[in-house]
Amino acid sequence: MPPIRPRGEEVREKDKNPDFKPRRWVVEVCHSWFNRFKKIVMRYEKMDRSYLELVMLAASIKVLRKINRKDCPNIIYG
């Protein structure tokens, strides 16, 4: 497992190398995606089951949006 970089190291690397792109952890990306769904972030649901269903729905929406539309022309996109 690669070590976690200290703060500011990515900024210094970007100053030296303009083609440098910071690497984000999968967890950070997932949290960013789920933060776009207000009902999940605020946790309005009282029951755990309802909350879990909303998380699964949000994940399904993100997966469908990532699918190349040319590969699956029969899917209705919202």
mmJSON file of the N, C-alpha and C atoms, coordinates in Angstrom:
{"data_MODEL":{"atom_site":{
"group_PDB":["ATOM","ATOM","ATOM","ATOM","ATOM","ATOM","ATOM","ATOM","ATOM","ATOM","ATOM","ATOM","ATOM","ATOM","ATOM","ATOM","ATOM","ATOM","ATOM","ATOM","ATOM","ATOM","ATOM","ATOM","ATOM","ATOM","ATOM","ATOM","ATOM","ATOM","ATOM","ATOM","ATOM","ATOM","ATOM","ATOM","ATOM","ATOM","ATOM","ATOM","ATOM","ATOM","ATOM","ATOM","ATOM","ATOM","ATOM","ATOM","ATOM","ATOM","ATOM","ATOM","ATOM","ATOM","ATOM","ATOM","ATOM","ATOM","ATOM","ATOM","ATOM","ATOM","ATOM","ATOM","ATOM","ATOM","ATOM","ATOM","ATOM","ATOM","ATOM","ATOM","ATOM","ATOM","ATOM","ATOM","ATOM","ATOM","ATOM","ATOM","ATOM","ATOM","ATOM","ATOM","ATOM","ATOM","ATOM","ATOM","ATOM","ATOM","ATOM","ATOM","ATOM","ATOM","ATOM","ATOM","ATOM","ATOM","ATOM","ATOM","ATOM","ATOM","ATOM","ATOM","ATOM","ATOM","ATOM","ATOM","ATOM","ATOM","ATOM","ATOM","ATOM","ATOM","ATOM","ATOM","ATOM","ATOM","ATOM","ATOM","ATOM","ATOM","ATOM","ATOM","ATOM","ATOM","ATOM","ATOM","ATOM","ATOM","ATOM","ATOM","ATOM","ATOM","ATOM","ATOM","ATOM","ATOM","ATOM","ATOM","ATOM","ATOM","ATOM","ATOM","ATOM","ATOM","ATOM","ATOM","ATOM","ATOM","ATOM","ATOM","ATOM","ATOM","ATOM","ATOM","ATOM","ATOM","ATOM","ATOM","ATOM","ATOM","ATOM","ATOM","ATOM","ATOM","ATOM","ATOM","ATOM","ATOM","ATOM","ATOM","ATOM","ATOM","ATOM","ATOM","ATOM","ATOM","ATOM","ATOM","ATOM","ATOM","ATOM","ATOM","ATOM","ATOM","ATOM","ATOM","ATOM","ATOM","ATOM","ATOM","ATOM","ATOM","ATOM","ATOM","ATOM","ATOM","ATOM","ATOM","ATOM","ATOM","ATOM","ATOM","ATOM","ATOM","ATOM","ATOM","ATOM","ATOM","ATOM","ATOM","ATOM","ATOM","ATOM","ATOM","ATOM","ATOM","ATOM","ATOM","ATOM","ATOM","ATOM","ATOM","ATOM","ATOM","ATOM","ATOM","ATOM","ATOM","ATOM","ATOM","ATOM","ATOM"],
"id":[1,2,3,4,5,6,7,8,9,10,11,12,13,14,15,16,17,18,19,20,21,22,23,24,25,26,27,28,29,30,31,32,33,34,35,36,37,38,39,40,41,42,43,44,45,46,47,48,49,50,51,52,53,54,55,56,57,58,59,60,61,62,63,64,65,66,67,68,69,70,71,72,73,74,75,76,77,78,79,80,81,82,83,84,85,86,87,88,89,90,91,92,93,94,95,96,97,98,99,100,101,102,103,104,105,106,107,108,109,110,111,112,113,114,115,116,117,118,119,120,121,122,123,124,125,126,127,128,129,130,131,132,133,134,135,136,137,138,139,140,141,142,143,144,145,146,147,148,149,150,151,152,153,154,155,156,157,158,159,160,161,162,163,164,165,166,167,168,169,170,171,172,173,174,175,176,177,178,179,180,181,182,183,184,185,186,187,188,189,190,191,192,193,194,195,196,197,198,199,200,201,202,203,204,205,206,207,208,209,210,211,212,213,214,215,216,217,218,219,220,221,222,223,224,225,226,227,228,229,230,231,232,233,234],
"type_symbol":["N","C","C","N","C","C","N","C","C","N","C","C","N","C","C","N","C","C","N","C","C","N","C","C","N","C","C","N","C","C","N","C","C","N","C","C","N","C","C","N","C","C","N","C","C","N","C","C","N","C","C","N","C","C","N","C","C","N","C","C","N","C","C","N","C","C","N","C","C","N","C","C","N","C","C","N","C","C","N","C","C","N","C","C","N","C","C","N","C","C","N","C","C","N","C","C","N","C","C","N","C","C","N","C","C","N","C","C","N","C","C","N","C","C","N","C","C","N","C","C","N","C","C","N","C","C","N","C","C","N","C","C","N","C","C","N","C","C","N","C","C","N","C","C","N","C","C","N","C","C","N","C","C","N","C","C","N","C","C","N","C","C","N","C","C","N","C","C","N","C","C","N","C","C","N","C","C","N","C","C","N","C","C","N","C","C","N","C","C","N","C","C","N","C","C","N","C","C","N","C","C","N","C","C","N","C","C","N","C","C","N","C","C","N","C","C","N","C","C","N","C","C","N","C","C","N","C","C","N","C","C","N","C","C"],
"label_atom_id":["N","CA","C","N","CA","C","N","CA","C","N","CA","C","N","CA","C","N","CA","C","N","CA","C","N","CA","C","N","CA","C","N","CA","C","N","CA","C","N","CA","C","N","CA","C","N","CA","C","N","CA","C","N","CA","C","N","CA","C","N","CA","C","N","CA","C","N","CA","C","N","CA","C","N","CA","C","N","CA","C","N","CA","C","N","CA","C","N","CA","C","N","CA","C","N","CA","C","N","CA","C","N","CA","C","N","CA","C","N","CA","C","N","CA","C","N","CA","C","N","CA","C","N","CA","C","N","CA","C","N","CA","C","N","CA","C","N","CA","C","N","CA","C","N","CA","C","N","CA","C","N","CA","C","N","CA","C","N","CA","C","N","CA","C","N","CA","C","N","CA","C","N","CA","C","N","CA","C","N","CA","C","N","CA","C","N","CA","C","N","CA","C","N","CA","C","N","CA","C","N","CA","C","N","CA","C","N","CA","C","N","CA","C","N","CA","C","N","CA","C","N","CA","C","N","CA","C","N","CA","C","N","CA","C","N","CA","C","N","CA","C","N","CA","C","N","CA","C","N","CA","C","N","CA","C","N","CA","C","N","CA","C","N","CA","C","N","CA","C","N","CA","C"],
"label_alt_id":[null,null,null,null,null,null,null,null,null,null,null,null,null,null,null,null,null,null,null,null,null,null,null,null,null,null,null,null,null,null,null,null,null,null,null,null,null,null,null,null,null,null,null,null,null,null,null,null,null,null,null,null,null,null,null,null,null,null,null,null,null,null,null,null,null,null,null,null,null,null,null,null,null,null,null,null,null,null,null,null,null,null,null,null,null,null,null,null,null,null,null,null,null,null,null,null,null,null,null,null,null,null,null,null,null,null,null,null,null,null,null,null,null,null,null,null,null,null,null,null,null,null,null,null,null,null,null,null,null,null,null,null,null,null,null,null,null,null,null,null,null,null,null,null,null,null,null,null,null,null,null,null,null,null,null,null,null,null,null,null,null,null,null,null,null,null,null,null,null,null,null,null,null,null,null,null,null,null,null,null,null,null,null,null,null,null,null,null,null,null,null,null,null,null,null,null,null,null,null,null,null,null,null,null,null,null,null,null,null,null,null,null,null,null,null,null,null,null,null,null,null,null,null,null,null,null,null,null,null,null,null,null,null,null],
"label_comp_id":["MET","MET","MET","PRO","PRO","PRO","PRO","PRO","PRO","ILE","ILE","ILE","ARG","ARG","ARG","PRO","PRO","PRO","ARG","ARG","ARG","GLY","GLY","GLY","GLU","GLU","GLU","GLU","GLU","GLU","VAL","VAL","VAL","ARG","ARG","ARG","GLU","GLU","GLU","LYS","LYS","LYS","ASP","ASP","ASP","LYS","LYS","LYS","ASN","ASN","ASN","PRO","PRO","PRO","ASP","ASP","ASP","PHE","PHE","PHE","LYS","LYS","LYS","PRO","PRO","PRO","ARG","ARG","ARG","ARG","ARG","ARG","TRP","TRP","TRP","VAL","VAL","VAL","VAL","VAL","VAL","GLU","GLU","GLU","VAL","VAL","VAL","CYS","CYS","CYS","HIS","HIS","HIS","SER","SER","SER","TRP","TRP","TRP","PHE","PHE","PHE","ASN","ASN","ASN","ARG","ARG","ARG","PHE","PHE","PHE","LYS","LYS","LYS","LYS","LYS","LYS","ILE","ILE","ILE","VAL","VAL","VAL","MET","MET","MET","ARG","ARG","ARG","TYR","TYR","TYR","GLU","GLU","GLU","LYS","LYS","LYS","MET","MET","MET","ASP","ASP","ASP","ARG","ARG","ARG","SER","SER","SER","TYR","TYR","TYR","LEU","LEU","LEU","GLU","GLU","GLU","LEU","LEU","LEU","VAL","VAL","VAL","MET","MET","MET","LEU","LEU","LEU","ALA","ALA","ALA","ALA","ALA","ALA","SER","SER","SER","ILE","ILE","ILE","LYS","LYS","LYS","VAL","VAL","VAL","LEU","LEU","LEU","ARG","ARG","ARG","LYS","LYS","LYS","ILE","ILE","ILE","ASN","ASN","ASN","ARG","ARG","ARG","LYS","LYS","LYS","ASP","ASP","ASP","CYS","CYS","CYS","PRO","PRO","PRO","ASN","ASN","ASN","ILE","ILE","ILE","ILE","ILE","ILE","TYR","TYR","TYR","GLY","GLY","GLY"],
"label_asym_id":["A","A","A","A","A","A","A","A","A","A","A","A","A","A","A","A","A","A","A","A","A","A","A","A","A","A","A","A","A","A","A","A","A","A","A","A","A","A","A","A","A","A","A","A","A","A","A","A","A","A","A","A","A","A","A","A","A","A","A","A","A","A","A","A","A","A","A","A","A","A","A","A","A","A","A","A","A","A","A","A","A","A","A","A","A","A","A","A","A","A","A","A","A","A","A","A","A","A","A","A","A","A","A","A","A","A","A","A","A","A","A","A","A","A","A","A","A","A","A","A","A","A","A","A","A","A","A","A","A","A","A","A","A","A","A","A","A","A","A","A","A","A","A","A","A","A","A","A","A","A","A","A","A","A","A","A","A","A","A","A","A","A","A","A","A","A","A","A","A","A","A","A","A","A","A","A","A","A","A","A","A","A","A","A","A","A","A","A","A","A","A","A","A","A","A","A","A","A","A","A","A","A","A","A","A","A","A","A","A","A","A","A","A","A","A","A","A","A","A","A","A","A","A","A","A","A","A","A","A","A","A","A","A","A"],
"label_entity_id":["1","1","1","1","1","1","1","1","1","1","1","1","1","1","1","1","1","1","1","1","1","1","1","1","1","1","1","1","1","1","1","1","1","1","1","1","1","1","1","1","1","1","1","1","1","1","1","1","1","1","1","1","1","1","1","1","1","1","1","1","1","1","1","1","1","1","1","1","1","1","1","1","1","1","1","1","1","1","1","1","1","1","1","1","1","1","1","1","1","1","1","1","1","1","1","1","1","1","1","1","1","1","1","1","1","1","1","1","1","1","1","1","1","1","1","1","1","1","1","1","1","1","1","1","1","1","1","1","1","1","1","1","1","1","1","1","1","1","1","1","1","1","1","1","1","1","1","1","1","1","1","1","1","1","1","1","1","1","1","1","1","1","1","1","1","1","1","1","1","1","1","1","1","1","1","1","1","1","1","1","1","1","1","1","1","1","1","1","1","1","1","1","1","1","1","1","1","1","1","1","1","1","1","1","1","1","1","1","1","1","1","1","1","1","1","1","1","1","1","1","1","1","1","1","1","1","1","1","1","1","1","1","1","1"],
"label_seq_id":[1,1,1,2,2,2,3,3,3,4,4,4,5,5,5,6,6,6,7,7,7,8,8,8,9,9,9,10,10,10,11,11,11,12,12,12,13,13,13,14,14,14,15,15,15,16,16,16,17,17,17,18,18,18,19,19,19,20,20,20,21,21,21,22,22,22,23,23,23,24,24,24,25,25,25,26,26,26,27,27,27,28,28,28,29,29,29,30,30,30,31,31,31,32,32,32,33,33,33,34,34,34,35,35,35,36,36,36,37,37,37,38,38,38,39,39,39,40,40,40,41,41,41,42,42,42,43,43,43,44,44,44,45,45,45,46,46,46,47,47,47,48,48,48,49,49,49,50,50,50,51,51,51,52,52,52,53,53,53,54,54,54,55,55,55,56,56,56,57,57,57,58,58,58,59,59,59,60,60,60,61,61,61,62,62,62,63,63,63,64,64,64,65,65,65,66,66,66,67,67,67,68,68,68,69,69,69,70,70,70,71,71,71,72,72,72,73,73,73,74,74,74,75,75,75,76,76,76,77,77,77,78,78,78],
"pdbx_PDB_ins_code":[null,null,null,null,null,null,null,null,null,null,null,null,null,null,null,null,null,null,null,null,null,null,null,null,null,null,null,null,null,null,null,null,null,null,null,null,null,null,null,null,null,null,null,null,null,null,null,null,null,null,null,null,null,null,null,null,null,null,null,null,null,null,null,null,null,null,null,null,null,null,null,null,null,null,null,null,null,null,null,null,null,null,null,null,null,null,null,null,null,null,null,null,null,null,null,null,null,null,null,null,null,null,null,null,null,null,null,null,null,null,null,null,null,null,null,null,null,null,null,null,null,null,null,null,null,null,null,null,null,null,null,null,null,null,null,null,null,null,null,null,null,null,null,null,null,null,null,null,null,null,null,null,null,null,null,null,null,null,null,null,null,null,null,null,null,null,null,null,null,null,null,null,null,null,null,null,null,null,null,null,null,null,null,null,null,null,null,null,null,null,null,null,null,null,null,null,null,null,null,null,null,null,null,null,null,null,null,null,null,null,null,null,null,null,null,null,null,null,null,null,null,null,null,null,null,null,null,null,null,null,null,null,null,null],
"Cartn_x":[0.847,0.0,0.9,0.621,1.477,1.268,2.315,2.164,1.318,0.68,-0.12,0.83,0.643,1.53,1.198,2.209,1.957,1.295,0.639,-0.021,0.989,0.59,1.44,2.39,2.588,3.528,3.004,1.684,1.099,1.22,1.091,1.213,2.633,3.617,5.016,5.311,4.759,4.974,4.344,3.181,2.52,3.303,3.94,4.765,5.969,6.549,7.715,7.326,6.228,5.809,4.377,4.179,2.829,1.898,2.439,1.599,1.149,1.566,1.238,-0.246,-0.882,-2.278,-2.317,-2.934,-2.978,-3.809,-3.401,-4.1,-5.073,-6.292,-7.314,-7.665,-7.931,-8.327,-9.754,-10.086,-11.422,-12.475,-12.15,-13.102,-13.418,-12.408,-12.635,-13.568,-13.375,-14.22,-15.654,-15.835,-17.183,-17.892,-17.184,-17.789,-18.193,-17.378,-17.7,-18.968,-19.095,-20.304,-21.535,-21.428,-22.597,-22.967,-22.013,-22.319,-23.244,-23.394,-24.298,-25.758,-26.014,-27.374,-27.709,-28.502,-28.767,-29.43,-30.306,-31.033,-30.107,-29.029,-28.073,-27.163,-26.729,-25.804,-26.476,-27.708,-28.401,-28.987,-29.144,-29.694,-31.064,-32.017,-33.386,-34.126,-33.688,-34.377,-34.095,-35.137,-34.974,-34.592,-35.08,-34.809,-33.532,-32.723,-31.476,-31.731,-32.797,-33.104,-33.405,-34.152,-34.479,-33.227,-32.35,-31.098,-30.225,-30.128,-29.335,-29.896,-31.223,-31.838,-31.524,-31.507,-31.161,-29.698,-28.821,-27.409,-27.257,-27.96,-27.884,-28.478,-29.548,-30.134,-29.154,-28.51,-27.525,-26.359,-25.901,-24.805,-25.238,-26.458,-26.971,-27.049,-27.486,-27.563,-26.171,-25.183,-23.823,-23.274,-23.555,-23.072,-23.723,-25.029,-25.71,-25.185,-24.835,-24.293,-22.894,-22.156,-20.799,-20.768,-21.847,-21.896,-21.884,-21.129,-21.101,-22.453,-23.105,-24.45,-24.471,-23.377,-23.331,-23.33,-22.795,-22.735,-24.095,-24.953,-26.262,-27.356,-27.751,-28.734,-30.146,-30.442,-31.797,-32.097,-31.097,-31.303,-31.828,-32.846,-33.398,-32.609,-32.002,-31.21,-32.031,-31.876,-32.627,-31.841],
"Cartn_y":[-1.168,0.0,1.241,2.192,3.374,4.282,4.97,5.863,7.083,7.649,8.854,10.034,10.902,12.052,13.121,13.802,14.894,16.074,16.924,18.093,18.978,19.506,20.418,19.757,18.459,17.782,17.774,17.585,17.61,18.995,20.036,21.407,21.655,21.222,21.397,20.607,19.396,18.562,19.209,19.8,20.46,21.693,22.401,23.554,23.11,21.958,21.453,20.839,20.087,19.342,19.755,20.551,21.019,19.909,18.78,17.664,16.758,17.064,16.231,16.345,15.189,15.166,14.458,15.078,14.426,13.151,12.188,10.906,10.938,10.594,10.574,9.131,8.903,7.585,7.316,6.063,5.662,6.142,6.081,6.496,7.987,8.801,10.238,10.525,9.799,9.999,9.588,8.463,7.989,8.965,9.475,10.448,11.697,12.119,13.289,13.048,11.854,11.542,11.538,10.903,10.799,12.133,13.042,14.353,15.174,14.763,15.463,15.091,14.062,13.641,14.14,15.202,15.885,14.969,14.124,13.265,12.261,11.877,10.953,11.694,12.904,13.66,14.055,14.528,15.018,13.884,12.718,11.541,11.846,12.137,12.404,11.127,9.998,8.736,8.252,7.775,7.291,5.813,5.077,3.636,3.352,2.45,2.077,1.492,0.71,0.064,1.097,2.132,3.179,3.923,4.195,4.887,4.034,2.739,1.835,1.764,1.755,1.732,3.011,4.146,5.397,5.401,4.849,4.761,3.861,2.741,1.848,2.509,3.269,3.989,5.024,5.768,6.764,6.096,4.97,4.256,3.759,3.287,2.831,3.973,5.133,6.304,6.68,6.66,7.016,6.011,4.73,3.712,3.906,4.145,4.352,5.58,6.612,7.812,7.578,6.638,6.352,5.431,4.676,3.751,4.557,4.095,4.745,4.528,5.603,5.504,4.766,4.75,4.027,2.521,2.082,0.651,0.075,0.911,0.441,1.397,1.317,2.273,2.057,0.89,0.599,1.14,1.668,2.191,3.608,3.919,5.27,6.069,7.152,7.989,9.182,9.541,10.687,11.943],
"Cartn_z":[0.0,0.0,0.0,-0.902,-0.962,0.25,0.655,1.813,1.457,2.46,2.273,2.223,1.226,1.07,2.107,2.614,3.542,2.828,3.618,3.044,2.331,1.209,0.479,-0.497,-0.36,-1.256,-2.689,-2.866,-4.201,-4.821,-4.017,-4.518,-5.008,-4.234,-4.651,-5.921,-6.002,-7.185,-8.421,-8.25,-9.377,-9.837,-8.902,-9.272,-10.114,-9.745,-10.477,-11.819,-11.816,-12.999,-13.358,-14.411,-14.753,-15.238,-15.672,-16.127,-14.985,-13.768,-12.607,-12.268,-12.061,-11.617,-10.267,-9.258,-7.949,-7.998,-7.215,-7.151,-5.983,-6.245,-5.208,-4.856,-3.596,-3.142,-3.581,-3.799,-4.234,-3.23,-1.966,-0.927,-1.052,-1.334,-1.488,-2.655,-3.752,-4.93,-4.627,-3.957,-3.615,-2.684,-1.701,-0.789,-1.545,-2.488,-3.291,-4.102,-4.686,-5.459,-4.568,-3.417,-2.543,-1.901,-1.786,-1.22,-2.117,-3.358,-4.265,-4.038,-3.252,-2.937,-1.534,-1.47,-0.203,0.834,0.376,1.31,2.003,1.341,1.952,2.926,2.543,3.391,4.709,4.616,5.811,6.647,6.065,6.754,7.364,6.481,6.913,7.313,6.79,7.051,8.47,9.123,10.495,10.532,9.556,9.552,8.769,9.287,8.621,7.238,7.134,5.86,4.771,5.11,4.139,3.708,4.656,4.342,3.429,3.723,2.896,1.484,1.348,0.025,-0.747,-0.078,-0.741,-1.196,-0.383,-0.759,-1.982,-2.002,-3.156,-4.402,-4.248,-5.374,-5.92,-5.039,-5.47,-6.192,-5.677,-6.339,-7.719,-7.826,-9.123,-10.118,-9.666,-10.534,-11.027,-10.138,-10.543,-11.555,-11.356,-12.292,-13.656,-13.675,-14.947,-15.674,-14.943,-15.576,-16.128,-15.559,-16.014,-17.235,-17.449,-18.581,-19.875,-20.815,-22.112,-22.789,-23.184,-23.75,-25.08,-25.804,-27.071,-26.842,-25.693,-25.4,-25.031,-24.436,-23.974,-24.472,-25.731,-26.259,-25.72,-25.133,-24.673,-23.285,-22.576,-21.237,-21.336,-20.567,-20.538,-19.499,-19.94,-19.056,-18.632,-17.325,-16.803,-16.765],
"occupancy":[1.0,1.0,1.0,1.0,1.0,1.0,1.0,1.0,1.0,1.0,1.0,1.0,1.0,1.0,1.0,1.0,1.0,1.0,1.0,1.0,1.0,1.0,1.0,1.0,1.0,1.0,1.0,1.0,1.0,1.0,1.0,1.0,1.0,1.0,1.0,1.0,1.0,1.0,1.0,1.0,1.0,1.0,1.0,1.0,1.0,1.0,1.0,1.0,1.0,1.0,1.0,1.0,1.0,1.0,1.0,1.0,1.0,1.0,1.0,1.0,1.0,1.0,1.0,1.0,1.0,1.0,1.0,1.0,1.0,1.0,1.0,1.0,1.0,1.0,1.0,1.0,1.0,1.0,1.0,1.0,1.0,1.0,1.0,1.0,1.0,1.0,1.0,1.0,1.0,1.0,1.0,1.0,1.0,1.0,1.0,1.0,1.0,1.0,1.0,1.0,1.0,1.0,1.0,1.0,1.0,1.0,1.0,1.0,1.0,1.0,1.0,1.0,1.0,1.0,1.0,1.0,1.0,1.0,1.0,1.0,1.0,1.0,1.0,1.0,1.0,1.0,1.0,1.0,1.0,1.0,1.0,1.0,1.0,1.0,1.0,1.0,1.0,1.0,1.0,1.0,1.0,1.0,1.0,1.0,1.0,1.0,1.0,1.0,1.0,1.0,1.0,1.0,1.0,1.0,1.0,1.0,1.0,1.0,1.0,1.0,1.0,1.0,1.0,1.0,1.0,1.0,1.0,1.0,1.0,1.0,1.0,1.0,1.0,1.0,1.0,1.0,1.0,1.0,1.0,1.0,1.0,1.0,1.0,1.0,1.0,1.0,1.0,1.0,1.0,1.0,1.0,1.0,1.0,1.0,1.0,1.0,1.0,1.0,1.0,1.0,1.0,1.0,1.0,1.0,1.0,1.0,1.0,1.0,1.0,1.0,1.0,1.0,1.0,1.0,1.0,1.0,1.0,1.0,1.0,1.0,1.0,1.0,1.0,1.0,1.0,1.0,1.0,1.0,1.0,1.0,1.0,1.0,1.0,1.0],
"B_iso_or_equiv":[0.0,0.0,0.0,0.0,0.0,0.0,0.0,0.0,0.0,0.0,0.0,0.0,0.0,0.0,0.0,0.0,0.0,0.0,0.0,0.0,0.0,0.0,0.0,0.0,0.0,0.0,0.0,0.0,0.0,0.0,0.0,0.0,0.0,0.0,0.0,0.0,0.0,0.0,0.0,0.0,0.0,0.0,0.0,0.0,0.0,0.0,0.0,0.0,0.0,0.0,0.0,0.0,0.0,0.0,0.0,0.0,0.0,0.0,0.0,0.0,0.0,0.0,0.0,0.0,0.0,0.0,0.0,0.0,0.0,0.0,0.0,0.0,0.0,0.0,0.0,0.0,0.0,0.0,0.0,0.0,0.0,0.0,0.0,0.0,0.0,0.0,0.0,0.0,0.0,0.0,0.0,0.0,0.0,0.0,0.0,0.0,0.0,0.0,0.0,0.0,0.0,0.0,0.0,0.0,0.0,0.0,0.0,0.0,0.0,0.0,0.0,0.0,0.0,0.0,0.0,0.0,0.0,0.0,0.0,0.0,0.0,0.0,0.0,0.0,0.0,0.0,0.0,0.0,0.0,0.0,0.0,0.0,0.0,0.0,0.0,0.0,0.0,0.0,0.0,0.0,0.0,0.0,0.0,0.0,0.0,0.0,0.0,0.0,0.0,0.0,0.0,0.0,0.0,0.0,0.0,0.0,0.0,0.0,0.0,0.0,0.0,0.0,0.0,0.0,0.0,0.0,0.0,0.0,0.0,0.0,0.0,0.0,0.0,0.0,0.0,0.0,0.0,0.0,0.0,0.0,0.0,0.0,0.0,0.0,0.0,0.0,0.0,0.0,0.0,0.0,0.0,0.0,0.0,0.0,0.0,0.0,0.0,0.0,0.0,0.0,0.0,0.0,0.0,0.0,0.0,0.0,0.0,0.0,0.0,0.0,0.0,0.0,0.0,0.0,0.0,0.0,0.0,0.0,0.0,0.0,0.0,0.0,0.0,0.0,0.0,0.0,0.0,0.0,0.0,0.0,0.0,0.0,0.0,0.0],
"pdbx_formal_charge":[null,null,null,null,null,null,null,null,null,null,null,null,null,null,null,null,null,null,null,null,null,null,null,null,null,null,null,null,null,null,null,null,null,null,null,null,null,null,null,null,null,null,null,null,null,null,null,null,null,null,null,null,null,null,null,null,null,null,null,null,null,null,null,null,null,null,null,null,null,null,null,null,null,null,null,null,null,null,null,null,null,null,null,null,null,null,null,null,null,null,null,null,null,null,null,null,null,null,null,null,null,null,null,null,null,null,null,null,null,null,null,null,null,null,null,null,null,null,null,null,null,null,null,null,null,null,null,null,null,null,null,null,null,null,null,null,null,null,null,null,null,null,null,null,null,null,null,null,null,null,null,null,null,null,null,null,null,null,null,null,null,null,null,null,null,null,null,null,null,null,null,null,null,null,null,null,null,null,null,null,null,null,null,null,null,null,null,null,null,null,null,null,null,null,null,null,null,null,null,null,null,null,null,null,null,null,null,null,null,null,null,null,null,null,null,null,null,null,null,null,null,null,null,null,null,null,null,null,null,null,null,null,null,null],
"auth_seq_id":[1,1,1,2,2,2,3,3,3,4,4,4,5,5,5,6,6,6,7,7,7,8,8,8,9,9,9,10,10,10,11,11,11,12,12,12,13,13,13,14,14,14,15,15,15,16,16,16,17,17,17,18,18,18,19,19,19,20,20,20,21,21,21,22,22,22,23,23,23,24,24,24,25,25,25,26,26,26,27,27,27,28,28,28,29,29,29,30,30,30,31,31,31,32,32,32,33,33,33,34,34,34,35,35,35,36,36,36,37,37,37,38,38,38,39,39,39,40,40,40,41,41,41,42,42,42,43,43,43,44,44,44,45,45,45,46,46,46,47,47,47,48,48,48,49,49,49,50,50,50,51,51,51,52,52,52,53,53,53,54,54,54,55,55,55,56,56,56,57,57,57,58,58,58,59,59,59,60,60,60,61,61,61,62,62,62,63,63,63,64,64,64,65,65,65,66,66,66,67,67,67,68,68,68,69,69,69,70,70,70,71,71,71,72,72,72,73,73,73,74,74,74,75,75,75,76,76,76,77,77,77,78,78,78],
"auth_comp_id":["MET","MET","MET","PRO","PRO","PRO","PRO","PRO","PRO","ILE","ILE","ILE","ARG","ARG","ARG","PRO","PRO","PRO","ARG","ARG","ARG","GLY","GLY","GLY","GLU","GLU","GLU","GLU","GLU","GLU","VAL","VAL","VAL","ARG","ARG","ARG","GLU","GLU","GLU","LYS","LYS","LYS","ASP","ASP","ASP","LYS","LYS","LYS","ASN","ASN","ASN","PRO","PRO","PRO","ASP","ASP","ASP","PHE","PHE","PHE","LYS","LYS","LYS","PRO","PRO","PRO","ARG","ARG","ARG","ARG","ARG","ARG","TRP","TRP","TRP","VAL","VAL","VAL","VAL","VAL","VAL","GLU","GLU","GLU","VAL","VAL","VAL","CYS","CYS","CYS","HIS","HIS","HIS","SER","SER","SER","TRP","TRP","TRP","PHE","PHE","PHE","ASN","ASN","ASN","ARG","ARG","ARG","PHE","PHE","PHE","LYS","LYS","LYS","LYS","LYS","LYS","ILE","ILE","ILE","VAL","VAL","VAL","MET","MET","MET","ARG","ARG","ARG","TYR","TYR","TYR","GLU","GLU","GLU","LYS","LYS","LYS","MET","MET","MET","ASP","ASP","ASP","ARG","ARG","ARG","SER","SER","SER","TYR","TYR","TYR","LEU","LEU","LEU","GLU","GLU","GLU","LEU","LEU","LEU","VAL","VAL","VAL","MET","MET","MET","LEU","LEU","LEU","ALA","ALA","ALA","ALA","ALA","ALA","SER","SER","SER","ILE","ILE","ILE","LYS","LYS","LYS","VAL","VAL","VAL","LEU","LEU","LEU","ARG","ARG","ARG","LYS","LYS","LYS","ILE","ILE","ILE","ASN","ASN","ASN","ARG","ARG","ARG","LYS","LYS","LYS","ASP","ASP","ASP","CYS","CYS","CYS","PRO","PRO","PRO","ASN","ASN","ASN","ILE","ILE","ILE","ILE","ILE","ILE","TYR","TYR","TYR","GLY","GLY","GLY"],
"auth_asym_id":["A","A","A","A","A","A","A","A","A","A","A","A","A","A","A","A","A","A","A","A","A","A","A","A","A","A","A","A","A","A","A","A","A","A","A","A","A","A","A","A","A","A","A","A","A","A","A","A","A","A","A","A","A","A","A","A","A","A","A","A","A","A","A","A","A","A","A","A","A","A","A","A","A","A","A","A","A","A","A","A","A","A","A","A","A","A","A","A","A","A","A","A","A","A","A","A","A","A","A","A","A","A","A","A","A","A","A","A","A","A","A","A","A","A","A","A","A","A","A","A","A","A","A","A","A","A","A","A","A","A","A","A","A","A","A","A","A","A","A","A","A","A","A","A","A","A","A","A","A","A","A","A","A","A","A","A","A","A","A","A","A","A","A","A","A","A","A","A","A","A","A","A","A","A","A","A","A","A","A","A","A","A","A","A","A","A","A","A","A","A","A","A","A","A","A","A","A","A","A","A","A","A","A","A","A","A","A","A","A","A","A","A","A","A","A","A","A","A","A","A","A","A","A","A","A","A","A","A","A","A","A","A","A","A"],
"auth_atom_id":["N","CA","C","N","CA","C","N","CA","C","N","CA","C","N","CA","C","N","CA","C","N","CA","C","N","CA","C","N","CA","C","N","CA","C","N","CA","C","N","CA","C","N","CA","C","N","CA","C","N","CA","C","N","CA","C","N","CA","C","N","CA","C","N","CA","C","N","CA","C","N","CA","C","N","CA","C","N","CA","C","N","CA","C","N","CA","C","N","CA","C","N","CA","C","N","CA","C","N","CA","C","N","CA","C","N","CA","C","N","CA","C","N","CA","C","N","CA","C","N","CA","C","N","CA","C","N","CA","C","N","CA","C","N","CA","C","N","CA","C","N","CA","C","N","CA","C","N","CA","C","N","CA","C","N","CA","C","N","CA","C","N","CA","C","N","CA","C","N","CA","C","N","CA","C","N","CA","C","N","CA","C","N","CA","C","N","CA","C","N","CA","C","N","CA","C","N","CA","C","N","CA","C","N","CA","C","N","CA","C","N","CA","C","N","CA","C","N","CA","C","N","CA","C","N","CA","C","N","CA","C","N","CA","C","N","CA","C","N","CA","C","N","CA","C","N","CA","C","N","CA","C","N","CA","C","N","CA","C","N","CA","C","N","CA","C","N","CA","C","N","CA","C"],
"pdbx_PDB_model_num":[1,1,1,1,1,1,1,1,1,1,1,1,1,1,1,1,1,1,1,1,1,1,1,1,1,1,1,1,1,1,1,1,1,1,1,1,1,1,1,1,1,1,1,1,1,1,1,1,1,1,1,1,1,1,1,1,1,1,1,1,1,1,1,1,1,1,1,1,1,1,1,1,1,1,1,1,1,1,1,1,1,1,1,1,1,1,1,1,1,1,1,1,1,1,1,1,1,1,1,1,1,1,1,1,1,1,1,1,1,1,1,1,1,1,1,1,1,1,1,1,1,1,1,1,1,1,1,1,1,1,1,1,1,1,1,1,1,1,1,1,1,1,1,1,1,1,1,1,1,1,1,1,1,1,1,1,1,1,1,1,1,1,1,1,1,1,1,1,1,1,1,1,1,1,1,1,1,1,1,1,1,1,1,1,1,1,1,1,1,1,1,1,1,1,1,1,1,1,1,1,1,1,1,1,1,1,1,1,1,1,1,1,1,1,1,1,1,1,1,1,1,1,1,1,1,1,1,1,1,1,1,1,1,1]
}}}
